[in-house]
Amino acid sequence: MLGDHSELLQHLNTARKHADQAETQNNPALYREAIDELVVAVELLARNTPELEGEIRKAASEPELPAFK
């Protein structure tokens, strides 16, 4: 988990940088990069939570998240 923790922080910091750049440079494409980094961070957390892994993978494969249906 220690390596995952370091990697998780790296993805979160990168997401923050992309979001800040998107705002200051008025570049909406960087918001997508920030979202992608957040998704990777969540997947790292899910990988370390075995009981949720199947549910998260199932939700990720659905075209829409259940909360937005």
C-alpha positions, -999 to +999 in steps of 0.1 A: +000+000+000+029+024+006+038+025-031+001+029-039-002+058-014+027+076-031+012+070-065-022+081-053-008+114-040+010+119-073-023+115-093-042+138-070-015+165-073-014+161-110-052+165-111-050+196-091-024+211-114-044+203-145-075+219-129-056+250-119-041+253-154-075+247-170-089+276-150-061+301-155-055+293-191-092+289-200-085+255-214-114+231-209-094+201-223-073+202-192-104+196-171-106+162-188-070+155-179-078+163-143-108+140-143-087+112-158-061+116-130-089+115-104-103+083-119-069+067-117-067+077-080-101+063-072-091+030-090-060+028-068-082+031-038-106+006-050-078-019-058-070-018-021-107-024-011-114-059-023-151-059-013-159-029-035-138-039-065-165-058-083-191-031-078-168-003-090-157-022-121-194-029-129-203+008-125-173+018-146-185-004-175-220+011-175-226+039-200-240+062-173-234+063-136-265+052-116-268+086-099-272+103-132-299+081-147 
